[in-house]
Amino acid sequence: MSYSVGQVARLAGVTVRALHHYDEIGLLSPGERTAAGYRRYTESDLDRLQRVLFYRELGFPLEEIAVILDRPDASAMTHLRRQHELLVRRIDRLTNLTAAIEKEMEARTMGINLTPEERFEVFGDFRPEDHAEEAEQRWGGGAAFEQSRERMANMTKADWVRFTEEGGAVARALAEAYTSGAPADGPRAMDLAEEHRQHISRWCYDCTFEIHRGLGDMYVADPRFAANYEPLAEGLTEYVRDAIHANAARHDS
C-alpha cells in the first residue's frame, strides 16, 4: 500500500511543500513513483517520516537528522530508545522551568520584589509566600492573604533581612527552651509562642489565636514547614505546636 504526497501531508500534519523539500535534500524520498512521475510513499517511508518529525521536534537540524537516520548501525529500536531518552530529558528541563516560573509568579503575586540572588541570600530555601497562601486556604480567608500581600509589597530587602532574623531568633529561643526541658505548656514556652504569633502579626497579617493554632498543626503536618525547626532540634516542631496550642488556651481562659 502506498500514499500520495497529499495523503501523507494530511496524515503527518506537514505541508506538501515540506515533503517536496525533504525529497529534494535526500532526507525522505518516496519509495515509489507512478508512471506519470508522481510521488507515492510506502509504509517504510512513513516510518522514516515519523522519525524525521520526532528529531525535528527535538530541535535537530535537517542535515543532522539525515546523518542520524542513515547510520547503518541504527535500527528502528535504536532510534526509539534515543528519542525516548531525549524526550525524557526535555520533559525534565521543562518541568524544572515550569516550577521556577510558578515560584516566581507566586512571589510576584505576594509582592516579593527581590531578585533570585536576593531571595536566596535572605531566605535560602524558605518560601515566605507559602505561609500566607496556607493561611488563606485554611484559616485566614482572603483578608489575611490580601493583608500579607500588601505588607510584603512594601518591604525592602532590609525589611526582609530583619523579618528573617527576628523569626530565626524566636525559633532558636524555642529550641533552647525545648532542649533545656522547659514544658511546652509552661510560661517560658508559651511566652515564646506568643512572640512567634506577634512576629507574624507584625510582619505578615493579623495572626489570631485560631490561625496560630492552625499554623502550629501545619508545621507538624507539612514537611516544608517542619524543615524550619527540625534542623535546630529533633522533635522541636511538635514542641512548637504544643506551645502554640497552650498559649492559645491560656488566652481563651
C-alpha positions in Angstrom: 0.0 0.0 0.0 1.3 3.5 -0.8 0.1 7.0 -0.3 0.1 10.2 -2.3 2.0 13.3 -1.2 -1.3 14.9 -0.2 -2.4 12.0 1.9 1.0 11.8 3.7 0.8 15.6 4.4 -2.6 15.2 6.0 -1.6 12.1 8.0 1.6 13.6 9.3 0.4 17.2 9.8 3.1 18.6 7.5 2.8 20.6 4.3 3.2 19.2 0.8 6.0 21.8 0.3 7.9 20.3 3.3 7.7 16.8 1.8 8.9 18.1 -1.5 11.8 19.8 0.3 12.7 16.6 2.2 12.8 14.7 -1.1 15.0 17.4 -2.7 17.6 17.2 0.0 17.5 13.4 0.2 16.1 13.3 3.7 12.9 11.5 2.7 12.5 10.3 -0.9 9.3 8.4 -1.7 9.8 4.7 -2.4 7.6 4.6 -5.4 6.6 6.7 -8.4 3.6 6.5 -10.6 4.0 6.1 -14.4 3.3 9.8 -14.6 6.2 10.5 -12.1 4.0 11.4 -9.0 5.4 10.6 -5.6 4.0 7.5 -3.7 5.0 6.9 -0.1 5.3 3.4 1.3 4.8 2.2 4.9 8.6 2.3 5.4 8.7 5.9 4.1 6.0 6.8 6.7 8.2 5.2 9.4 11.1 7.3 8.3 9.0 10.4 8.2 7.9 9.7 11.8 11.5 9.6 12.9 12.3 12.8 11.0 9.4 14.6 12.7 10.5 13.3 16.1 14.0 14.6 15.7 12.7 17.8 14.2 10.5 18.4 17.2 13.6 17.9 19.4 15.3 20.7 17.6 17.7 18.8 15.4 18.6 20.5 12.0 17.6 18.6 8.9 21.2 17.9 7.8 21.9 16.2 11.2 18.7 14.2 11.1 19.8 12.8 7.7 23.1 11.7 9.1 21.5 10.1 12.1 18.9 8.2 10.1 21.4 7.0 7.5 23.8 5.4 10.0 24.0 1.7 9.1 24.0 0.6 12.7 20.9 2.5 13.7 17.8 0.3 13.9 14.3 1.4 14.5 14.5 0.4 18.1 17.8 2.4 18.5 16.0 5.5 17.2 13.1 4.9 19.5 15.3 4.5 22.6 17.3 7.6 21.7 14.1 9.7 21.1 12.6 8.4 24.3 15.8 9.5 26.3 15.8 12.9 24.6 12.1 13.4 25.3 12.5 12.5 29.0 15.4 15.0 29.3 13.3 17.7 27.7 10.4 16.9 29.9 12.7 17.2 33.0 14.0 20.5 31.8 10.5 21.9 31.1 9.2 20.6 34.4 12.0 22.4 36.2 11.5 25.5 34.2 7.7 25.4 34.9 8.4 25.0 38.6 10.8 28.0 38.6 8.2 30.2 36.7 5.4 29.2 39.1 7.5 30.1 42.1 8.3 33.5 40.5 4.6 34.0 39.8 3.7 33.2 43.4 6.4 35.5 44.7 5.2 38.4 42.5 1.6 37.7 43.5 2.7 38.2 47.1 4.7 41.3 46.2 8.1 39.9 47.0 10.1 42.1 44.6 13.6 40.6 45.1 16.0 39.2 42.6 16.6 35.5 42.7 20.0 36.2 44.3 18.5 38.4 47.0 15.8 35.8 47.7 18.4 33.1 48.2 20.5 35.4 50.3 17.6 36.3 52.6 15.5 33.2 52.7 17.7 30.3 51.5 15.2 27.5 50.6 12.4 29.1 52.7 9.5 30.5 50.8 7.5 33.1 52.9 4.7 33.2 50.4 3.8 29.6 51.4 2.7 30.8 54.9 0.3 33.4 53.6 -1.1 31.1 51.0 -1.7 28.4 53.5 -3.3 30.9 55.9 -5.7 32.0 53.1 -6.6 28.5 52.1 -7.1 27.0 55.6 -7.9 29.5 58.3 -7.5 33.2 57.5 -9.6 33.6 54.3 -8.9 36.3 51.8 -8.4 39.0 54.3 -5.1 37.6 55.7 -3.8 36.9 52.2 -4.5 40.4 51.0 -3.1 41.9 54.1 0.1 39.9 53.8 0.5 40.7 50.1 0.1 44.4 50.7 2.7 44.4 53.5 5.2 42.3 51.6 4.8 44.5 48.6 6.1 47.4 50.6 9.0 45.5 52.2 12.6 46.3 51.2 15.5 43.9 51.3 16.5 45.3 54.7 12.9 44.6 55.9 13.2 41.0 54.8 16.5 40.6 56.5 15.1 41.9 59.7 12.0 39.8 59.3 14.0 36.6 58.9 16.4 37.5 61.7 13.6 38.1 64.1 11.9 34.9 63.1 15.2 33.0 63.5 15.7 34.4 66.9 12.3 33.2 68.1 12.9 29.7 66.6 16.3 29.5 68.4 14.8 30.6 71.7 12.1 27.9 71.3 14.9 25.3 70.6 16.7 26.4 73.7 13.6 26.0 75.8 12.9 22.6 74.3 16.4 21.2 74.8 16.6 22.6 78.4 13.4 20.6 79.3 11.0 23.5 79.7 7.5 22.1 79.3 5.6 23.2 76.2 2.7 24.3 78.4 4.9 26.2 80.8 5.3 30.0 80.9 8.6 30.2 79.1 7.4 28.2 76.1 4.0 29.9 76.0 5.6 33.3 76.1 7.9 32.4 73.2 4.9 31.1 71.3 3.2 34.5 71.8 6.3 36.2 70.5 6.0 33.9 67.4 2.4 35.0 66.9 3.2 38.7 67.4 6.1 38.3 64.9 3.6 37.0 62.2 1.1 39.8 63.1 3.7 42.5 62.9 5.2 41.5 59.6 2.6 39.4 57.6 -1.0 39.5 58.7 -3.1 39.7 61.8 -2.5 36.3 63.2 -5.4 35.4 65.5 -5.1 32.6 68.1 -7.3 30.5 65.9 -5.0 31.0 62.9 -1.9 30.4 65.1 -3.3 27.1 66.2 -3.7 26.1 62.6 -0.2 27.2 61.8 1.1 25.0 64.6 -0.8 22.0 63.3 0.5 22.7 59.8 4.1 22.9 60.9 3.8 19.3 62.1 1.8 18.0 59.1 3.8 19.7 56.3 7.5 18.8 55.8 8.1 22.2 54.2 7.5 24.0 57.5 8.9 21.3 59.8 12.2 21.8 57.9 12.4 25.3 59.6 12.6 23.7 63.1 13.9 20.1 62.9 17.4 21.2 62.0 17.6 23.1 65.3 16.5 20.1 67.4 14.8 16.8 66.5 11.2 16.9 67.8 11.1 20.7 68.0 8.3 21.1 65.5 5.8 19.2 67.8 7.1 21.2 70.8 6.4 24.5 68.9 2.9 23.3 68.0 2.2 22.3 71.6 3.4 25.6 72.9 1.2 27.5 70.4 -1.8 25.5 71.5 -1.0 26.0 75.1 -0.6 29.8 74.6 -3.9 30.0 72.7 -5.6 28.0 75.5 -4.1 30.4 78.1 -5.6 33.3 76.2 -9.0 31.7 75.9 -9.1 31.1 79.7 
